[in-house]
Amino acid sequence: MKKRVVFSVLLFFALPFTYAQHTFSIVAVDSVTGEIGSAGATCGDTITWPGSLGAMIISDIIPGTGAIHTQAHYQETNQENAHDLMQEGNSPQEIINWLVENDVQGYPSFRQYGIVDFNDGNPRSAGFTGSNCDDYKTTS
């Protein structure tokens, strides 16, 4: 019992010094069922998000077409541009190339994107993690 109390007290005092910055983004299409999905976590709760949507803000699913995740230093206009490019029929890699060349703030090296589409039943995907994203970045 004494050990639990000591541990609880130590944990209580350690909480103000803990800081988690872990995010993830998953976008997927199922070529058999035609379903599109996405999941993500973001540190956006430390930021005032447009419309208070929390982690939902990073996800853009275009029914029947694909999905886009805009992560890391989220910029709404970049996500809107990616959405428009997907609706025009651009491939995931073409969308990322365009976003890197035309970042609305001129800082593509701070961004992360994950994009998938169907391409007439043949799923395609592309991802991008800028070189200046925070140190806990990974891509796959």
Phi and psi in radians as a Rosetta constraint file:
Dihedral C 1 N 2 CA 2 C 2 CIRCULARHARMONIC -1.089 0.35
Dihedral N 2 CA 2 C 2 N 3 CIRCULARHARMONIC -0.681 0.35
Dihedral C 2 N 3 CA 3 C 3 CIRCULARHARMONIC -1.109 0.35
Dihedral N 3 CA 3 C 3 N 4 CIRCULARHARMONIC -0.706 0.35
Dihedral C 3 N 4 CA 4 C 4 CIRCULARHARMONIC -1.115 0.35
Dihedral N 4 CA 4 C 4 N 5 CIRCULARHARMONIC -0.700 0.35
Dihedral C 4 N 5 CA 5 C 5 CIRCULARHARMONIC -1.133 0.35
Dihedral N 5 CA 5 C 5 N 6 CIRCULARHARMONIC -0.804 0.35
Dihedral C 5 N 6 CA 6 C 6 CIRCULARHARMONIC -1.068 0.35
Dihedral N 6 CA 6 C 6 N 7 CIRCULARHARMONIC -0.799 0.35
Dihedral C 6 N 7 CA 7 C 7 CIRCULARHARMONIC -1.055 0.35
Dihedral N 7 CA 7 C 7 N 8 CIRCULARHARMONIC -0.772 0.35
Dihedral C 7 N 8 CA 8 C 8 CIRCULARHARMONIC -1.076 0.35
Dihedral N 8 CA 8 C 8 N 9 CIRCULARHARMONIC -0.718 0.35
Dihedral C 8 N 9 CA 9 C 9 CIRCULARHARMONIC -1.152 0.35
Dihedral N 9 CA 9 C 9 N 10 CIRCULARHARMONIC -0.787 0.35
Dihedral C 9 N 10 CA 10 C 10 CIRCULARHARMONIC -1.075 0.35
Dihedral N 10 CA 10 C 10 N 11 CIRCULARHARMONIC -0.747 0.35
Dihedral C 10 N 11 CA 11 C 11 CIRCULARHARMONIC -1.084 0.35
Dihedral N 11 CA 11 C 11 N 12 CIRCULARHARMONIC -0.756 0.35
Dihedral C 11 N 12 CA 12 C 12 CIRCULARHARMONIC -1.017 0.35
Dihedral N 12 CA 12 C 12 N 13 CIRCULARHARMONIC -0.787 0.35
Dihedral C 12 N 13 CA 13 C 13 CIRCULARHARMONIC -1.293 0.35
Dihedral N 13 CA 13 C 13 N 14 CIRCULARHARMONIC -0.392 0.35
Dihedral C 13 N 14 CA 14 C 14 CIRCULARHARMONIC -1.400 0.35
Dihedral N 14 CA 14 C 14 N 15 CIRCULARHARMONIC -0.426 0.35
Dihedral C 14 N 15 CA 15 C 15 CIRCULARHARMONIC -0.948 0.35
Dihedral N 15 CA 15 C 15 N 16 CIRCULARHARMONIC -0.757 0.35
Dihedral C 15 N 16 CA 16 C 16 CIRCULARHARMONIC -1.109 0.35
Dihedral N 16 CA 16 C 16 N 17 CIRCULARHARMONIC -0.322 0.35
Dihedral C 16 N 17 CA 17 C 17 CIRCULARHARMONIC -1.715 0.35
Dihedral N 17 CA 17 C 17 N 18 CIRCULARHARMONIC -0.018 0.35
Dihedral C 17 N 18 CA 18 C 18 CIRCULARHARMONIC -1.595 0.35
Dihedral N 18 CA 18 C 18 N 19 CIRCULARHARMONIC 2.550 0.35
Dihedral C 18 N 19 CA 19 C 19 CIRCULARHARMONIC -2.648 0.35
Dihedral N 19 CA 19 C 19 N 20 CIRCULARHARMONIC 1.969 0.35
Dihedral C 19 N 20 CA 20 C 20 CIRCULARHARMONIC -1.799 0.35
Dihedral N 20 CA 20 C 20 N 21 CIRCULARHARMONIC 2.324 0.35
Dihedral C 20 N 21 CA 21 C 21 CIRCULARHARMONIC -2.308 0.35
Dihedral N 21 CA 21 C 21 N 22 CIRCULARHARMONIC 1.082 0.35
Dihedral C 21 N 22 CA 22 C 22 CIRCULARHARMONIC -2.021 0.35
Dihedral N 22 CA 22 C 22 N 23 CIRCULARHARMONIC 2.257 0.35
Dihedral C 22 N 23 CA 23 C 23 CIRCULARHARMONIC -2.298 0.35
Dihedral N 23 CA 23 C 23 N 24 CIRCULARHARMONIC 2.839 0.35
Dihedral C 23 N 24 CA 24 C 24 CIRCULARHARMONIC -2.689 0.35
Dihedral N 24 CA 24 C 24 N 25 CIRCULARHARMONIC 2.746 0.35
Dihedral C 24 N 25 CA 25 C 25 CIRCULARHARMONIC -2.439 0.35
Dihedral N 25 CA 25 C 25 N 26 CIRCULARHARMONIC 2.333 0.35
Dihedral C 25 N 26 CA 26 C 26 CIRCULARHARMONIC -2.311 0.35
Dihedral N 26 CA 26 C 26 N 27 CIRCULARHARMONIC 2.231 0.35
Dihedral C 26 N 27 CA 27 C 27 CIRCULARHARMONIC -2.226 0.35
Dihedral N 27 CA 27 C 27 N 28 CIRCULARHARMONIC 2.444 0.35
Dihedral C 27 N 28 CA 28 C 28 CIRCULARHARMONIC -2.649 0.35
Dihedral N 28 CA 28 C 28 N 29 CIRCULARHARMONIC 2.628 0.35
Dihedral C 28 N 29 CA 29 C 29 CIRCULARHARMONIC -2.204 0.35
Dihedral N 29 CA 29 C 29 N 30 CIRCULARHARMONIC 2.538 0.35
Dihedral C 29 N 30 CA 30 C 30 CIRCULARHARMONIC -1.885 0.35
Dihedral N 30 CA 30 C 30 N 31 CIRCULARHARMONIC 1.934 0.35
Dihedral C 30 N 31 CA 31 C 31 CIRCULARHARMONIC -1.213 0.35
Dihedral N 31 CA 31 C 31 N 32 CIRCULARHARMONIC -0.317 0.35
Dihedral C 31 N 32 CA 32 C 32 CIRCULARHARMONIC -1.453 0.35
Dihedral N 32 CA 32 C 32 N 33 CIRCULARHARMONIC -0.852 0.35
Dihedral C 32 N 33 CA 33 C 33 CIRCULARHARMONIC -1.629 0.35
Dihedral N 33 CA 33 C 33 N 34 CIRCULARHARMONIC -0.310 0.35
Dihedral C 33 N 34 CA 34 C 34 CIRCULARHARMONIC 1.402 0.35
Dihedral N 34 CA 34 C 34 N 35 CIRCULARHARMONIC 0.168 0.35
Dihedral C 34 N 35 CA 35 C 35 CIRCULARHARMONIC -1.411 0.35
Dihedral N 35 CA 35 C 35 N 36 CIRCULARHARMONIC 2.603 0.35
Dihedral C 35 N 36 CA 36 C 36 CIRCULARHARMONIC -2.168 0.35
Dihedral N 36 CA 36 C 36 N 37 CIRCULARHARMONIC 2.395 0.35
Dihedral C 36 N 37 CA 37 C 37 CIRCULARHARMONIC -2.525 0.35
Dihedral N 37 CA 37 C 37 N 38 CIRCULARHARMONIC 2.829 0.35
Dihedral C 37 N 38 CA 38 C 38 CIRCULARHARMONIC -2.662 0.35
Dihedral N 38 CA 38 C 38 N 39 CIRCULARHARMONIC 2.697 0.35
Dihedral C 38 N 39 CA 39 C 39 CIRCULARHARMONIC -2.582 0.35
Dihedral N 39 CA 39 C 39 N 40 CIRCULARHARMONIC 2.606 0.35
Dihedral C 39 N 40 CA 40 C 40 CIRCULARHARMONIC -2.912 0.35
Dihedral N 40 CA 40 C 40 N 41 CIRCULARHARMONIC 2.761 0.35
Dihedral C 40 N 41 CA 41 C 41 CIRCULARHARMONIC -2.287 0.35
Dihedral N 41 CA 41 C 41 N 42 CIRCULARHARMONIC 2.541 0.35
Dihedral C 41 N 42 CA 42 C 42 CIRCULARHARMONIC -2.507 0.35
Dihedral N 42 CA 42 C 42 N 43 CIRCULARHARMONIC 2.802 0.35
Dihedral C 42 N 43 CA 43 C 43 CIRCULARHARMONIC -1.546 0.35
Dihedral N 43 CA 43 C 43 N 44 CIRCULARHARMONIC 0.352 0.35
Dihedral C 43 N 44 CA 44 C 44 CIRCULARHARMONIC -1.108 0.35
Dihedral N 44 CA 44 C 44 N 45 CIRCULARHARMONIC -0.243 0.35
Dihedral C 44 N 45 CA 45 C 45 CIRCULARHARMONIC -1.196 0.35
Dihedral N 45 CA 45 C 45 N 46 CIRCULARHARMONIC -0.196 0.35
Dihedral C 45 N 46 CA 46 C 46 CIRCULARHARMONIC -1.640 0.35
Dihedral N 46 CA 46 C 46 N 47 CIRCULARHARMONIC 0.038 0.35
Dihedral C 46 N 47 CA 47 C 47 CIRCULARHARMONIC -2.181 0.35
Dihedral N 47 CA 47 C 47 N 48 CIRCULARHARMONIC 2.645 0.35
Dihedral C 47 N 48 CA 48 C 48 CIRCULARHARMONIC -1.426 0.35
Dihedral N 48 CA 48 C 48 N 49 CIRCULARHARMONIC 1.860 0.35
Dihedral C 48 N 49 CA 49 C 49 CIRCULARHARMONIC -1.487 0.35
Dihedral N 49 CA 49 C 49 N 50 CIRCULARHARMONIC 2.527 0.35
Dihedral C 49 N 50 CA 50 C 50 CIRCULARHARMONIC -1.023 0.35
Dihedral N 50 CA 50 C 50 N 51 CIRCULARHARMONIC 2.193 0.35
Dihedral C 50 N 51 CA 51 C 51 CIRCULARHARMONIC 1.253 0.35
Dihedral N 51 CA 51 C 51 N 52 CIRCULARHARMONIC 0.112 0.35
Dihedral C 51 N 52 CA 52 C 52 CIRCULARHARMONIC 0.924 0.35
Dihedral N 52 CA 52 C 52 N 53 CIRCULARHARMONIC 0.768 0.35
Dihedral C 52 N 53 CA 53 C 53 CIRCULARHARMONIC -1.546 0.35
Dihedral N 53 CA 53 C 53 N 54 CIRCULARHARMONIC -0.108 0.35
Dihedral C 53 N 54 CA 54 C 54 CIRCULARHARMONIC 1.052 0.35
Dihedral N 54 CA 54 C 54 N 55 CIRCULARHARMONIC -2.450 0.35
Dihedral C 54 N 55 CA 55 C 55 CIRCULARHARMONIC -1.135 0.35
Dihedral N 55 CA 55 C 55 N 56 CIRCULARHARMONIC -0.327 0.35
Dihedral C 55 N 56 CA 56 C 56 CIRCULARHARMONIC -1.076 0.35
Dihedral N 56 CA 56 C 56 N 57 CIRCULARHARMONIC -0.424 0.35
Dihedral C 56 N 57 CA 57 C 57 CIRCULARHARMONIC -1.110 0.35
Dihedral N 57 CA 57 C 57 N 58 CIRCULARHARMONIC -0.480 0.35
Dihedral C 57 N 58 CA 58 C 58 CIRCULARHARMONIC -1.380 0.35
Dihedral N 58 CA 58 C 58 N 59 CIRCULARHARMONIC -0.215 0.35
Dihedral C 58 N 59 CA 59 C 59 CIRCULARHARMONIC -1.827 0.35
Dihedral N 59 CA 59 C 59 N 60 CIRCULARHARMONIC 2.338 0.35
Dihedral C 59 N 60 CA 60 C 60 CIRCULARHARMONIC -2.337 0.35
Dihedral N 60 CA 60 C 60 N 61 CIRCULARHARMONIC 1.891 0.35
Dihedral C 60 N 61 CA 61 C 61 CIRCULARHARMONIC -1.814 0.35
Dihedral N 61 CA 61 C 61 N 62 CIRCULARHARMONIC 2.222 0.35
Dihedral C 61 N 62 CA 62 C 62 CIRCULARHARMONIC -1.888 0.35
Dihedral N 62 CA 62 C 62 N 63 CIRCULARHARMONIC 1.800 0.35
Dihedral C 62 N 63 CA 63 C 63 CIRCULARHARMONIC -0.886 0.35
Dihedral N 63 CA 63 C 63 N 64 CIRCULARHARMONIC 2.328 0.35
Dihedral C 63 N 64 CA 64 C 64 CIRCULARHARMONIC 1.351 0.35
Dihedral N 64 CA 64 C 64 N 65 CIRCULARHARMONIC -0.076 0.35
Dihedral C 64 N 65 CA 65 C 65 CIRCULARHARMONIC -2.120 0.35
Dihedral N 65 CA 65 C 65 N 66 CIRCULARHARMONIC -1.031 0.35
Dihedral C 65 N 66 CA 66 C 66 CIRCULARHARMONIC 3.024 0.35
Dihedral N 66 CA 66 C 66 N 67 CIRCULARHARMONIC -2.874 0.35
Dihedral C 66 N 67 CA 67 C 67 CIRCULARHARMONIC -2.518 0.35
Dihedral N 67 CA 67 C 67 N 68 CIRCULARHARMONIC 2.629 0.35
Dihedral C 67 N 68 CA 68 C 68 CIRCULARHARMONIC -2.334 0.35
Dihedral N 68 CA 68 C 68 N 69 CIRCULARHARMONIC 2.283 0.35
Dihedral C 68 N 69 CA 69 C 69 CIRCULARHARMONIC -1.980 0.35
Dihedral N 69 CA 69 C 69 N 70 CIRCULARHARMONIC 2.275 0.35
Dihedral C 69 N 70 CA 70 C 70 CIRCULARHARMONIC -1.996 0.35
Dihedral N 70 CA 70 C 70 N 71 CIRCULARHARMONIC 1.866 0.35
Dihedral C 70 N 71 CA 71 C 71 CIRCULARHARMONIC -2.183 0.35
Dihedral N 71 CA 71 C 71 N 72 CIRCULARHARMONIC 2.805 0.35
Dihedral C 71 N 72 CA 72 C 72 CIRCULARHARMONIC 1.213 0.35
Dihedral N 72 CA 72 C 72 N 73 CIRCULARHARMONIC 1.895 0.35
Dihedral C 72 N 73 CA 73 C 73 CIRCULARHARMONIC 0.920 0.35
Dihedral N 73 CA 73 C 73 N 74 CIRCULARHARMONIC 0.904 0.35
Dihedral C 73 N 74 CA 74 C 74 CIRCULARHARMONIC -0.779 0.35
Dihedral N 74 CA 74 C 74 N 75 CIRCULARHARMONIC 2.344 0.35
Dihedral C 74 N 75 CA 75 C 75 CIRCULARHARMONIC -2.349 0.35
Dihedral N 75 CA 75 C 75 N 76 CIRCULARHARMONIC 1.991 0.35
Dihedral C 75 N 76 CA 76 C 76 CIRCULARHARMONIC -0.971 0.35
Dihedral N 76 CA 76 C 76 N 77 CIRCULARHARMONIC -0.722 0.35
Dihedral C 76 N 77 CA 77 C 77 CIRCULARHARMONIC -1.142 0.35
Dihedral N 77 CA 77 C 77 N 78 CIRCULARHARMONIC -0.643 0.35
Dihedral C 77 N 78 CA 78 C 78 CIRCULARHARMONIC -1.084 0.35
Dihedral N 78 CA 78 C 78 N 79 CIRCULARHARMONIC -0.714 0.35
Dihedral C 78 N 79 CA 79 C 79 CIRCULARHARMONIC -1.156 0.35
Dihedral N 79 CA 79 C 79 N 80 CIRCULARHARMONIC -0.723 0.35
Dihedral C 79 N 80 CA 80 C 80 CIRCULARHARMONIC -1.100 0.35
Dihedral N 80 CA 80 C 80 N 81 CIRCULARHARMONIC -0.698 0.35
Dihedral C 80 N 81 CA 81 C 81 CIRCULARHARMONIC -1.101 0.35
Dihedral N 81 CA 81 C 81 N 82 CIRCULARHARMONIC -0.745 0.35
Dihedral C 81 N 82 CA 82 C 82 CIRCULARHARMONIC -1.079 0.35
Dihedral N 82 CA 82 C 82 N 83 CIRCULARHARMONIC -0.735 0.35
Dihedral C 82 N 83 CA 83 C 83 CIRCULARHARMONIC -1.019 0.35
Dihedral N 83 CA 83 C 83 N 84 CIRCULARHARMONIC -0.860 0.35
Dihedral C 83 N 84 CA 84 C 84 CIRCULARHARMONIC -1.075 0.35
Dihedral N 84 CA 84 C 84 N 85 CIRCULARHARMONIC -0.731 0.35
Dihedral C 84 N 85 CA 85 C 85 CIRCULARHARMONIC -1.131 0.35
Dihedral N 85 CA 85 C 85 N 86 CIRCULARHARMONIC -0.661 0.35
Dihedral C 85 N 86 CA 86 C 86 CIRCULARHARMONIC -1.149 0.35
Dihedral N 86 CA 86 C 86 N 87 CIRCULARHARMONIC -0.727 0.35
Dihedral C 86 N 87 CA 87 C 87 CIRCULARHARMONIC -1.136 0.35
Dihedral N 87 CA 87 C 87 N 88 CIRCULARHARMONIC -0.455 0.35
Dihedral C 87 N 88 CA 88 C 88 CIRCULARHARMONIC -1.388 0.35
Dihedral N 88 CA 88 C 88 N 89 CIRCULARHARMONIC -0.129 0.35
Dihedral C 88 N 89 CA 89 C 89 CIRCULARHARMONIC 1.725 0.35
Dihedral N 89 CA 89 C 89 N 90 CIRCULARHARMONIC 0.154 0.35
Dihedral C 89 N 90 CA 90 C 90 CIRCULARHARMONIC -1.200 0.35
Dihedral N 90 CA 90 C 90 N 91 CIRCULARHARMONIC 2.586 0.35
Dihedral C 90 N 91 CA 91 C 91 CIRCULARHARMONIC -1.296 0.35
Dihedral N 91 CA 91 C 91 N 92 CIRCULARHARMONIC 2.818 0.35
Dihedral C 91 N 92 CA 92 C 92 CIRCULARHARMONIC -0.942 0.35
Dihedral N 92 CA 92 C 92 N 93 CIRCULARHARMONIC -0.764 0.35
Dihedral C 92 N 93 CA 93 C 93 CIRCULARHARMONIC -1.170 0.35
Dihedral N 93 CA 93 C 93 N 94 CIRCULARHARMONIC -0.673 0.35
Dihedral C 93 N 94 CA 94 C 94 CIRCULARHARMONIC -1.096 0.35
Dihedral N 94 CA 94 C 94 N 95 CIRCULARHARMONIC -0.671 0.35
Dihedral C 94 N 95 CA 95 C 95 CIRCULARHARMONIC -1.111 0.35
Dihedral N 95 CA 95 C 95 N 96 CIRCULARHARMONIC -0.824 0.35
Dihedral C 95 N 96 CA 96 C 96 CIRCULARHARMONIC -1.086 0.35
Dihedral N 96 CA 96 C 96 N 97 CIRCULARHARMONIC -0.778 0.35
Dihedral C 96 N 97 CA 97 C 97 CIRCULARHARMONIC -0.989 0.35
Dihedral N 97 CA 97 C 97 N 98 CIRCULARHARMONIC -0.754 0.35
Dihedral C 97 N 98 CA 98 C 98 CIRCULARHARMONIC -1.138 0.35
Dihedral N 98 CA 98 C 98 N 99 CIRCULARHARMONIC -0.763 0.35
Dihedral C 98 N 99 CA 99 C 99 CIRCULARHARMONIC -1.083 0.35
Dihedral N 99 CA 99 C 99 N 100 CIRCULARHARMONIC -0.704 0.35
Dihedral C 99 N 100 CA 100 C 100 CIRCULARHARMONIC -1.140 0.35
Dihedral N 100 CA 100 C 100 N 101 CIRCULARHARMONIC -0.730 0.35
Dihedral C 100 N 101 CA 101 C 101 CIRCULARHARMONIC -1.268 0.35
Dihedral N 101 CA 101 C 101 N 102 CIRCULARHARMONIC -0.450 0.35
Dihedral C 101 N 102 CA 102 C 102 CIRCULARHARMONIC -2.192 0.35
Dihedral N 102 CA 102 C 102 N 103 CIRCULARHARMONIC 0.515 0.35
Dihedral C 102 N 103 CA 103 C 103 CIRCULARHARMONIC -0.914 0.35
Dihedral N 103 CA 103 C 103 N 104 CIRCULARHARMONIC 2.270 0.35
Dihedral C 103 N 104 CA 104 C 104 CIRCULARHARMONIC -1.062 0.35
Dihedral N 104 CA 104 C 104 N 105 CIRCULARHARMONIC -0.477 0.35
Dihedral C 104 N 105 CA 105 C 105 CIRCULARHARMONIC -1.856 0.35
Dihedral N 105 CA 105 C 105 N 106 CIRCULARHARMONIC -0.013 0.35
Dihedral C 105 N 106 CA 106 C 106 CIRCULARHARMONIC 1.335 0.35
Dihedral N 106 CA 106 C 106 N 107 CIRCULARHARMONIC 0.367 0.35
Dihedral C 106 N 107 CA 107 C 107 CIRCULARHARMONIC -2.198 0.35
Dihedral N 107 CA 107 C 107 N 108 CIRCULARHARMONIC 0.990 0.35
Dihedral C 107 N 108 CA 108 C 108 CIRCULARHARMONIC -1.137 0.35
Dihedral N 108 CA 108 C 108 N 109 CIRCULARHARMONIC -0.384 0.35
Dihedral C 108 N 109 CA 109 C 109 CIRCULARHARMONIC -1.223 0.35
Dihedral N 109 CA 109 C 109 N 110 CIRCULARHARMONIC -0.150 0.35
Dihedral C 109 N 110 CA 110 C 110 CIRCULARHARMONIC -1.725 0.35
Dihedral N 110 CA 110 C 110 N 111 CIRCULARHARMONIC 0.017 0.35
Dihedral C 110 N 111 CA 111 C 111 CIRCULARHARMONIC -1.792 0.35
Dihedral N 111 CA 111 C 111 N 112 CIRCULARHARMONIC 2.800 0.35
Dihedral C 111 N 112 CA 112 C 112 CIRCULARHARMONIC -2.355 0.35
Dihedral N 112 CA 112 C 112 N 113 CIRCULARHARMONIC 2.428 0.35
Dihedral C 112 N 113 CA 113 C 113 CIRCULARHARMONIC -2.377 0.35
Dihedral N 113 CA 113 C 113 N 114 CIRCULARHARMONIC 2.534 0.35
Dihedral C 113 N 114 CA 114 C 114 CIRCULARHARMONIC -2.338 0.35
Dihedral N 114 CA 114 C 114 N 115 CIRCULARHARMONIC 2.190 0.35
Dihedral C 114 N 115 CA 115 C 115 CIRCULARHARMONIC -2.398 0.35
Dihedral N 115 CA 115 C 115 N 116 CIRCULARHARMONIC 2.365 0.35
Dihedral C 115 N 116 CA 116 C 116 CIRCULARHARMONIC -2.338 0.35
Dihedral N 116 CA 116 C 116 N 117 CIRCULARHARMONIC 2.669 0.35
Dihedral C 116 N 117 CA 117 C 117 CIRCULARHARMONIC -2.613 0.35
Dihedral N 117 CA 117 C 117 N 118 CIRCULARHARMONIC 3.044 0.35
Dihedral C 117 N 118 CA 118 C 118 CIRCULARHARMONIC -1.544 0.35
Dihedral N 118 CA 118 C 118 N 119 CIRCULARHARMONIC -0.677 0.35
Dihedral C 118 N 119 CA 119 C 119 CIRCULARHARMONIC 0.886 0.35
Dihedral N 119 CA 119 C 119 N 120 CIRCULARHARMONIC 1.046 0.35
Dihedral C 119 N 120 CA 120 C 120 CIRCULARHARMONIC 0.968 0.35
Dihedral N 120 CA 120 C 120 N 121 CIRCULARHARMONIC 0.767 0.35
Dihedral C 120 N 121 CA 121 C 121 CIRCULARHARMONIC 1.578 0.35
Dihedral N 121 CA 121 C 121 N 122 CIRCULARHARMONIC -0.038 0.35
Dihedral C 121 N 122 CA 122 C 122 CIRCULARHARMONIC -1.980 0.35
Dihedral N 122 CA 122 C 122 N 123 CIRCULARHARMONIC 1.646 0.35
Dihedral C 122 N 123 CA 123 C 123 CIRCULARHARMONIC -0.998 0.35
Dihedral N 123 CA 123 C 123 N 124 CIRCULARHARMONIC 2.443 0.35
Dihedral C 123 N 124 CA 124 C 124 CIRCULARHARMONIC -2.225 0.35
Dihedral N 124 CA 124 C 124 N 125 CIRCULARHARMONIC 2.681 0.35
Dihedral C 124 N 125 CA 125 C 125 CIRCULARHARMONIC -2.571 0.35
Dihedral N 125 CA 125 C 125 N 126 CIRCULARHARMONIC 2.734 0.35
Dihedral C 125 N 126 CA 126 C 126 CIRCULARHARMONIC -2.709 0.35
Dihedral N 126 CA 126 C 126 N 127 CIRCULARHARMONIC 2.586 0.35
Dihedral C 126 N 127 CA 127 C 127 CIRCULARHARMONIC -2.364 0.35
Dihedral N 127 CA 127 C 127 N 128 CIRCULARHARMONIC 2.738 0.35
Dihedral C 127 N 128 CA 128 C 128 CIRCULARHARMONIC -2.557 0.35
Dihedral N 128 CA 128 C 128 N 129 CIRCULARHARMONIC 2.294 0.35
Dihedral C 128 N 129 CA 129 C 129 CIRCULARHARMONIC -2.243 0.35
Dihedral N 129 CA 129 C 129 N 130 CIRCULARHARMONIC 2.041 0.35
Dihedral C 129 N 130 CA 130 C 130 CIRCULARHARMONIC -1.168 0.35
Dihedral N 130 CA 130 C 130 N 131 CIRCULARHARMONIC 2.656 0.35
Dihedral C 130 N 131 CA 131 C 131 CIRCULARHARMONIC -1.173 0.35
Dihedral N 131 CA 131 C 131 N 132 CIRCULARHARMONIC -0.312 0.35
Dihedral C 131 N 132 CA 132 C 132 CIRCULARHARMONIC -1.809 0.35
Dihedral N 132 CA 132 C 132 N 133 CIRCULARHARMONIC 0.222 0.35
Dihedral C 132 N 133 CA 133 C 133 CIRCULARHARMONIC -1.131 0.35
Dihedral N 133 CA 133 C 133 N 134 CIRCULARHARMONIC 2.776 0.35
Dihedral C 133 N 134 CA 134 C 134 CIRCULARHARMONIC -0.970 0.35
Dihedral N 134 CA 134 C 134 N 135 CIRCULARHARMONIC 2.731 0.35
Dihedral C 134 N 135 CA 135 C 135 CIRCULARHARMONIC -1.080 0.35
Dihedral N 135 CA 135 C 135 N 136 CIRCULARHARMONIC -0.302 0.35
Dihedral C 135 N 136 CA 136 C 136 CIRCULARHARMONIC -1.607 0.35
Dihedral N 136 CA 136 C 136 N 137 CIRCULARHARMONIC 0.427 0.35
Dihedral C 136 N 137 CA 137 C 137 CIRCULARHARMONIC -1.375 0.35
Dihedral N 137 CA 137 C 137 N 138 CIRCULARHARMONIC 2.572 0.35
Dihedral C 137 N 138 CA 138 C 138 CIRCULARHARMONIC -2.558 0.35
Dihedral N 138 CA 138 C 138 N 139 CIRCULARHARMONIC 2.757 0.35
Dihedral C 138 N 139 CA 139 C 139 CIRCULARHARMONIC -2.353 0.35
Dihedral N 139 CA 139 C 139 N 140 CIRCULARHARMONIC 2.652 0.35
